[in-house]
Amino acid sequence: MTWERVTVHGYTDVDWASIVSDRRSISGFMFSFGNGVVSWSNKKQPTIALSNIEAEYRGATIATCEVVWLLKLLSDLG
């Protein structure tokens, strides 16, 4: 059995202050390897961001935590 090198691809996006009633941002991410999506999320951020840059930074932080966990899982699986 031969194993190919697997590349993880990720995408993230944030919609700053899109919920008018409470001014919260929505952030989302998606990670895939091979031809399949292995992890995704789309959630309202828990705190109010004062700027688009702050919302993007928080969204990137959430996605980074997920990719670190995902890469550790893939490493443990061999």
Backbone atoms as SQL, in Angstrom:
CREATE TABLE atoms (id INTEGER PRIMARY KEY, chain TEXT, resi INTEGER, resn TEXT, atom TEXT, x REAL, y REAL, z REAL);
INSERT INTO atoms VALUES
  (1, 'A', 1, 'MET', 'N', 0.847, -1.179, 0.000),
  (2, 'A', 1, 'MET', 'CA', 0.000, 0.000, 0.000),
  (3, 'A', 1, 'MET', 'C', 0.890, 1.239, 0.000),
  (4, 'A', 2, 'THR', 'N', 0.587, 2.190, -0.853),
  (5, 'A', 2, 'THR', 'CA', 1.357, 3.434, -0.905),
  (6, 'A', 2, 'THR', 'C', 0.484, 4.586, -0.440),
  (7, 'A', 3, 'TRP', 'N', 1.115, 5.532, 0.219),
  (8, 'A', 3, 'TRP', 'CA', 0.417, 6.715, 0.727),
  (9, 'A', 3, 'TRP', 'C', 0.912, 7.934, -0.018),
  (10, 'A', 4, 'GLU', 'N', 0.005, 8.754, -0.438),
  (11, 'A', 4, 'GLU', 'CA', 0.343, 10.023, -1.065),
  (12, 'A', 4, 'GLU', 'C', 0.459, 11.093, 0.015),
  (13, 'A', 5, 'ARG', 'N', 1.181, 12.127, -0.302),
  (14, 'A', 5, 'ARG', 'CA', 1.244, 13.270, 0.605),
  (15, 'A', 5, 'ARG', 'C', -0.093, 14.006, 0.519),
  (16, 'A', 6, 'VAL', 'N', -0.682, 14.274, 1.663),
  (17, 'A', 6, 'VAL', 'CA', -1.994, 14.908, 1.720),
  (18, 'A', 6, 'VAL', 'C', -1.819, 16.388, 2.008),
  (19, 'A', 7, 'THR', 'N', -2.478, 17.230, 1.236),
  (20, 'A', 7, 'THR', 'CA', -2.456, 18.668, 1.445),
  (21, 'A', 7, 'THR', 'C', -3.809, 19.115, 1.971),
  (22, 'A', 8, 'VAL', 'N', -3.781, 19.851, 3.069),
  (23, 'A', 8, 'VAL', 'CA', -5.011, 20.395, 3.649),
  (24, 'A', 8, 'VAL', 'C', -5.222, 21.793, 3.088),
  (25, 'A', 9, 'HIS', 'N', -6.416, 22.045, 2.578),
  (26, 'A', 9, 'HIS', 'CA', -6.781, 23.369, 2.068),
  (27, 'A', 9, 'HIS', 'C', -7.822, 23.974, 3.001),
  (28, 'A', 10, 'GLY', 'N', -7.682, 25.257, 3.281),
  (29, 'A', 10, 'GLY', 'CA', -8.627, 25.907, 4.171),
  (30, 'A', 10, 'GLY', 'C', -9.090, 27.249, 3.641),
  (31, 'A', 11, 'TYR', 'N', -10.307, 27.599, 4.004),
  (32, 'A', 11, 'TYR', 'CA', -10.907, 28.870, 3.610),
  (33, 'A', 11, 'TYR', 'C', -11.632, 29.442, 4.823),
  (34, 'A', 12, 'THR', 'N', -11.559, 30.751, 4.994),
  (35, 'A', 12, 'THR', 'CA', -12.265, 31.394, 6.082),
  (36, 'A', 12, 'THR', 'C', -12.847, 32.719, 5.596),
  (37, 'A', 13, 'ASP', 'N', -13.938, 33.129, 6.202),
  (38, 'A', 13, 'ASP', 'CA', -14.571, 34.395, 5.839),
  (39, 'A', 13, 'ASP', 'C', -15.363, 34.912, 7.029),
  (40, 'A', 14, 'VAL', 'N', -15.534, 36.227, 7.074),
  (41, 'A', 14, 'VAL', 'CA', -16.283, 36.869, 8.151),
  (42, 'A', 14, 'VAL', 'C', -17.223, 37.898, 7.556),
  (43, 'A', 15, 'ASP', 'N', -18.422, 37.966, 8.094),
  (44, 'A', 15, 'ASP', 'CA', -19.391, 38.995, 7.727),
  (45, 'A', 15, 'ASP', 'C', -19.520, 39.916, 8.934),
  (46, 'A', 16, 'TRP', 'N', -18.842, 41.068, 8.885),
  (47, 'A', 16, 'TRP', 'CA', -18.749, 41.963, 10.030),
  (48, 'A', 16, 'TRP', 'C', -20.096, 42.596, 10.368),
  (49, 'A', 17, 'ALA', 'N', -20.492, 42.475, 11.635),
  (50, 'A', 17, 'ALA', 'CA', -21.693, 43.111, 12.198),
  (51, 'A', 17, 'ALA', 'C', -22.931, 42.851, 11.345),
  (52, 'A', 18, 'SER', 'N', -23.074, 41.644, 10.867),
  (53, 'A', 18, 'SER', 'CA', -24.186, 41.337, 9.972),
  (54, 'A', 18, 'SER', 'C', -25.517, 41.173, 10.700),
  (55, 'A', 19, 'ILE', 'N', -25.494, 40.849, 11.984),
  (56, 'A', 19, 'ILE', 'CA', -26.726, 40.728, 12.760),
  (57, 'A', 19, 'ILE', 'C', -27.058, 42.112, 13.315),
  (58, 'A', 20, 'VAL', 'N', -28.030, 42.776, 12.724),
  (59, 'A', 20, 'VAL', 'CA', -28.337, 44.173, 13.067),
  (60, 'A', 20, 'VAL', 'C', -28.808, 44.310, 14.511),
  (61, 'A', 21, 'SER', 'N', -29.549, 43.344, 15.021),
  (62, 'A', 21, 'SER', 'CA', -30.113, 43.466, 16.365),
  (63, 'A', 21, 'SER', 'C', -29.049, 43.479, 17.463),
  (64, 'A', 22, 'ASP', 'N', -27.940, 42.774, 17.287),
  (65, 'A', 22, 'ASP', 'CA', -26.918, 42.768, 18.335),
  (66, 'A', 22, 'ASP', 'C', -25.511, 43.100, 17.825),
  (67, 'A', 23, 'ARG', 'N', -25.359, 43.441, 16.540),
  (68, 'A', 23, 'ARG', 'CA', -24.115, 43.877, 15.902),
  (69, 'A', 23, 'ARG', 'C', -23.005, 42.830, 15.951),
  (70, 'A', 24, 'ARG', 'N', -23.371, 41.570, 16.060),
  (71, 'A', 24, 'ARG', 'CA', -22.373, 40.495, 16.087),
  (72, 'A', 24, 'ARG', 'C', -21.987, 40.109, 14.663),
  (73, 'A', 25, 'SER', 'N', -20.775, 39.624, 14.533),
  (74, 'A', 25, 'SER', 'CA', -20.265, 39.170, 13.236),
  (75, 'A', 25, 'SER', 'C', -20.444, 37.662, 13.108),
  (76, 'A', 26, 'ILE', 'N', -20.528, 37.200, 11.885),
  (77, 'A', 26, 'ILE', 'CA', -20.607, 35.773, 11.621),
  (78, 'A', 26, 'ILE', 'C', -19.301, 35.358, 10.962),
  (79, 'A', 27, 'SER', 'N', -18.672, 34.327, 11.513),
  (80, 'A', 27, 'SER', 'CA', -17.435, 33.829, 10.918),
  (81, 'A', 27, 'SER', 'C', -17.616, 32.370, 10.528),
  (82, 'A', 28, 'GLY', 'N', -16.910, 31.989, 9.485),
  (83, 'A', 28, 'GLY', 'CA', -17.001, 30.620, 9.015),
  (84, 'A', 28, 'GLY', 'C', -15.683, 30.156, 8.445),
  (85, 'A', 29, 'PHE', 'N', -15.497, 28.838, 8.454),
  (86, 'A', 29, 'PHE', 'CA', -14.316, 28.259, 7.844),
  (87, 'A', 29, 'PHE', 'C', -14.669, 26.899, 7.269),
  (88, 'A', 30, 'MET', 'N', -13.785, 26.404, 6.383),
  (89, 'A', 30, 'MET', 'CA', -13.937, 25.089, 5.779),
  (90, 'A', 30, 'MET', 'C', -12.543, 24.561, 5.487),
  (91, 'A', 31, 'PHE', 'N', -12.302, 23.299, 5.851),
  (92, 'A', 31, 'PHE', 'CA', -11.030, 22.648, 5.556),
  (93, 'A', 31, 'PHE', 'C', -11.301, 21.363, 4.797),
  (94, 'A', 32, 'SER', 'N', -10.445, 21.098, 3.814),
  (95, 'A', 32, 'SER', 'CA', -10.598, 19.879, 3.026),
  (96, 'A', 32, 'SER', 'C', -9.233, 19.292, 2.743),
  (97, 'A', 33, 'PHE', 'N', -9.208, 18.011, 2.505),
  (98, 'A', 33, 'PHE', 'CA', -8.031, 17.379, 1.921),
  (99, 'A', 33, 'PHE', 'C', -8.508, 16.297, 0.987),
  (100, 'A', 34, 'GLY', 'N', -7.692, 16.054, -0.033),
  (101, 'A', 34, 'GLY', 'CA', -8.161, 15.176, -1.091),
  (102, 'A', 34, 'GLY', 'C', -9.335, 15.848, -1.785),
  (103, 'A', 35, 'ASN', 'N', -10.395, 15.097, -1.967),
  (104, 'A', 35, 'ASN', 'CA', -11.588, 15.631, -2.625),
  (105, 'A', 35, 'ASN', 'C', -12.738, 15.894, -1.666),
  (106, 'A', 36, 'GLY', 'N', -12.496, 15.796, -0.361),
  (107, 'A', 36, 'GLY', 'CA', -13.602, 15.922, 0.578),
  (108, 'A', 36, 'GLY', 'C', -13.397, 16.964, 1.647),
  (109, 'A', 37, 'VAL', 'N', -14.485, 17.547, 2.068),
  (110, 'A', 37, 'VAL', 'CA', -14.481, 18.491, 3.182),
  (111, 'A', 37, 'VAL', 'C', -14.438, 17.687, 4.475),
  (112, 'A', 38, 'VAL', 'N', -13.526, 18.045, 5.374),
  (113, 'A', 38, 'VAL', 'CA', -13.385, 17.297, 6.624),
  (114, 'A', 38, 'VAL', 'C', -13.786, 18.104, 7.856),
  (115, 'A', 39, 'SER', 'N', -13.858, 19.419, 7.727),
  (116, 'A', 39, 'SER', 'CA', -14.231, 20.245, 8.867),
  (117, 'A', 39, 'SER', 'C', -14.800, 21.566, 8.371),
  (118, 'A', 40, 'TRP', 'N', -15.880, 22.030, 8.993),
  (119, 'A', 40, 'TRP', 'CA', -16.460, 23.311, 8.624),
  (120, 'A', 40, 'TRP', 'C', -17.248, 23.865, 9.811),
  (121, 'A', 41, 'SER', 'N', -17.438, 25.156, 9.808),
  (122, 'A', 41, 'SER', 'CA', -18.209, 25.814, 10.858),
  (123, 'A', 41, 'SER', 'C', -18.691, 27.158, 10.343),
  (124, 'A', 42, 'ASN', 'N', -19.825, 27.586, 10.846),
  (125, 'A', 42, 'ASN', 'CA', -20.398, 28.889, 10.540),
  (126, 'A', 42, 'ASN', 'C', -21.143, 29.334, 11.786),
  (127, 'A', 43, 'LYS', 'N', -20.573, 30.295, 12.521),
  (128, 'A', 43, 'LYS', 'CA', -21.157, 30.693, 13.802),
  (129, 'A', 43, 'LYS', 'C', -21.121, 32.198, 14.002),
  (130, 'A', 44, 'LYS', 'N', -22.018, 32.637, 14.868),
  (131, 'A', 44, 'LYS', 'CA', -21.993, 34.020, 15.296),
  (132, 'A', 44, 'LYS', 'C', -20.855, 34.170, 16.299),
  (133, 'A', 45, 'GLN', 'N', -20.032, 35.217, 16.146),
  (134, 'A', 45, 'GLN', 'CA', -18.935, 35.433, 17.083),
  (135, 'A', 45, 'GLN', 'C', -19.489, 35.810, 18.453),
  (136, 'A', 46, 'PRO', 'N', -18.826, 35.353, 19.535),
  (137, 'A', 46, 'PRO', 'CA', -19.361, 35.586, 20.878),
  (138, 'A', 46, 'PRO', 'C', -19.257, 37.034, 21.363),
  (139, 'A', 47, 'THR', 'N', -18.388, 37.831, 20.760),
  (140, 'A', 47, 'THR', 'CA', -18.230, 39.224, 21.188),
  (141, 'A', 47, 'THR', 'C', -18.427, 40.164, 20.007),
  (142, 'A', 48, 'ILE', 'N', -18.673, 41.410, 20.307),
  (143, 'A', 48, 'ILE', 'CA', -18.884, 42.420, 19.273),
  (144, 'A', 48, 'ILE', 'C', -17.536, 42.965, 18.814),
  (145, 'A', 49, 'ALA', 'N', -17.265, 42.907, 17.521),
  (146, 'A', 49, 'ALA', 'CA', -16.039, 43.455, 16.953),
  (147, 'A', 49, 'ALA', 'C', -16.262, 44.920, 16.610),
  (148, 'A', 50, 'LEU', 'N', -15.285, 45.754, 16.939),
  (149, 'A', 50, 'LEU', 'CA', -15.412, 47.185, 16.683),
  (150, 'A', 50, 'LEU', 'C', -15.008, 47.581, 15.263),
  (151, 'A', 51, 'SER', 'N', -14.392, 46.663, 14.532),
  (152, 'A', 51, 'SER', 'CA', -14.000, 46.948, 13.153),
  (153, 'A', 51, 'SER', 'C', -14.004, 45.649, 12.346),
  (154, 'A', 52, 'ASN', 'N', -13.959, 45.816, 11.035),
  (155, 'A', 52, 'ASN', 'CA', -13.889, 44.660, 10.152),
  (156, 'A', 52, 'ASN', 'C', -12.595, 43.879, 10.383),
  (157, 'A', 53, 'ILE', 'N', -11.485, 44.586, 10.595),
  (158, 'A', 53, 'ILE', 'CA', -10.195, 43.937, 10.833),
  (159, 'A', 53, 'ILE', 'C', -10.252, 43.094, 12.096),
  (160, 'A', 54, 'GLU', 'N', -10.862, 43.604, 13.153),
  (161, 'A', 54, 'GLU', 'CA', -10.986, 42.844, 14.399),
  (162, 'A', 54, 'GLU', 'C', -11.828, 41.584, 14.187),
  (163, 'A', 55, 'ALA', 'N', -12.903, 41.704, 13.452),
  (164, 'A', 55, 'ALA', 'CA', -13.753, 40.539, 13.165),
  (165, 'A', 55, 'ALA', 'C', -12.985, 39.507, 12.343),
  (166, 'A', 56, 'GLU', 'N', -12.235, 39.953, 11.343),
  (167, 'A', 56, 'GLU', 'CA', -11.439, 39.044, 10.519),
  (168, 'A', 56, 'GLU', 'C', -10.367, 38.354, 11.365),
  (169, 'A', 57, 'TYR', 'N', -9.724, 39.085, 12.245),
  (170, 'A', 57, 'TYR', 'CA', -8.686, 38.523, 13.113),
  (171, 'A', 57, 'TYR', 'C', -9.273, 37.439, 14.019),
  (172, 'A', 58, 'ARG', 'N', -10.426, 37.711, 14.593),
  (173, 'A', 58, 'ARG', 'CA', -11.075, 36.711, 15.452),
  (174, 'A', 58, 'ARG', 'C', -11.478, 35.480, 14.649),
  (175, 'A', 59, 'GLY', 'N', -11.988, 35.678, 13.449),
  (176, 'A', 59, 'GLY', 'CA', -12.353, 34.556, 12.599),
  (177, 'A', 59, 'GLY', 'C', -11.142, 33.723, 12.208),
  (178, 'A', 60, 'ALA', 'N', -10.025, 34.396, 11.904),
  (179, 'A', 60, 'ALA', 'CA', -8.801, 33.678, 11.554),
  (180, 'A', 60, 'ALA', 'C', -8.256, 32.911, 12.751),
  (181, 'A', 61, 'THR', 'N', -8.403, 33.470, 13.942),
  (182, 'A', 61, 'THR', 'CA', -7.953, 32.788, 15.156),
  (183, 'A', 61, 'THR', 'C', -8.753, 31.514, 15.388),
  (184, 'A', 62, 'ILE', 'N', -10.053, 31.583, 15.210),
  (185, 'A', 62, 'ILE', 'CA', -10.910, 30.404, 15.368),
  (186, 'A', 62, 'ILE', 'C', -10.531, 29.333, 14.349),
  (187, 'A', 63, 'ALA', 'N', -10.301, 29.734, 13.102),
  (188, 'A', 63, 'ALA', 'CA', -9.924, 28.784, 12.054),
  (189, 'A', 63, 'ALA', 'C', -8.542, 28.189, 12.321),
  (190, 'A', 64, 'THR', 'N', -7.623, 28.985, 12.842),
  (191, 'A', 64, 'THR', 'CA', -6.286, 28.485, 13.164),
  (192, 'A', 64, 'THR', 'C', -6.335, 27.418, 14.245),
  (193, 'A', 65, 'CYS', 'N', -7.139, 27.633, 15.270),
  (194, 'A', 65, 'CYS', 'CA', -7.304, 26.620, 16.321),
  (195, 'A', 65, 'CYS', 'C', -7.825, 25.318, 15.731),
  (196, 'A', 66, 'GLU', 'N', -8.759, 25.420, 14.806),
  (197, 'A', 66, 'GLU', 'CA', -9.326, 24.220, 14.187),
  (198, 'A', 66, 'GLU', 'C', -8.303, 23.490, 13.327),
  (199, 'A', 67, 'VAL', 'N', -7.497, 24.214, 12.560),
  (200, 'A', 67, 'VAL', 'CA', -6.529, 23.553, 11.686),
  (201, 'A', 67, 'VAL', 'C', -5.404, 22.928, 12.499),
  (202, 'A', 68, 'VAL', 'N', -5.014, 23.528, 13.610),
  (203, 'A', 68, 'VAL', 'CA', -4.005, 22.918, 14.475),
  (204, 'A', 68, 'VAL', 'C', -4.535, 21.593, 15.016),
  (205, 'A', 69, 'TRP', 'N', -5.787, 21.583, 15.459),
  (206, 'A', 69, 'TRP', 'CA', -6.401, 20.351, 15.955),
  (207, 'A', 69, 'TRP', 'C', -6.490, 19.304, 14.838),
  (208, 'A', 70, 'LEU', 'N', -6.894, 19.737, 13.657),
  (209, 'A', 70, 'LEU', 'CA', -7.053, 18.822, 12.528),
  (210, 'A', 70, 'LEU', 'C', -5.718, 18.204, 12.119),
  (211, 'A', 71, 'LEU', 'N', -4.664, 19.001, 12.050),
  (212, 'A', 71, 'LEU', 'CA', -3.350, 18.482, 11.682),
  (213, 'A', 71, 'LEU', 'C', -2.821, 17.526, 12.738),
  (214, 'A', 72, 'LYS', 'N', -3.063, 17.806, 14.009),
  (215, 'A', 72, 'LYS', 'CA', -2.677, 16.887, 15.084),
  (216, 'A', 72, 'LYS', 'C', -3.419, 15.565, 14.947),
  (217, 'A', 73, 'LEU', 'N', -4.711, 15.625, 14.644),
  (218, 'A', 73, 'LEU', 'CA', -5.500, 14.415, 14.445),
  (219, 'A', 73, 'LEU', 'C', -4.949, 13.596, 13.281),
  (220, 'A', 74, 'LEU', 'N', -4.670, 14.247, 12.147),
  (221, 'A', 74, 'LEU', 'CA', -4.128, 13.541, 10.985),
  (222, 'A', 74, 'LEU', 'C', -2.765, 12.935, 11.291),
  (223, 'A', 75, 'SER', 'N', -1.960, 13.642, 12.070),
  (224, 'A', 75, 'SER', 'CA', -0.653, 13.129, 12.461),
  (225, 'A', 75, 'SER', 'C', -0.804, 11.888, 13.347),
  (226, 'A', 76, 'ASP', 'N', -1.737, 11.927, 14.277),
  (227, 'A', 76, 'ASP', 'CA', -1.973, 10.779, 15.155),
  (228, 'A', 76, 'ASP', 'C', -2.494, 9.564, 14.376),
  (229, 'A', 77, 'LEU', 'N', -3.239, 9.813, 13.318),
  (230, 'A', 77, 'LEU', 'CA', -3.770, 8.715, 12.502),
  (231, 'A', 77, 'LEU', 'C', -2.707, 8.132, 11.563),
  (232, 'A', 78, 'GLY', 'N', -1.604, 8.870, 11.418),
  (233, 'A', 78, 'GLY', 'CA', -0.508, 8.369, 10.585),
  (234, 'A', 78, 'GLY', 'C', -0.642, 8.828, 9.176);
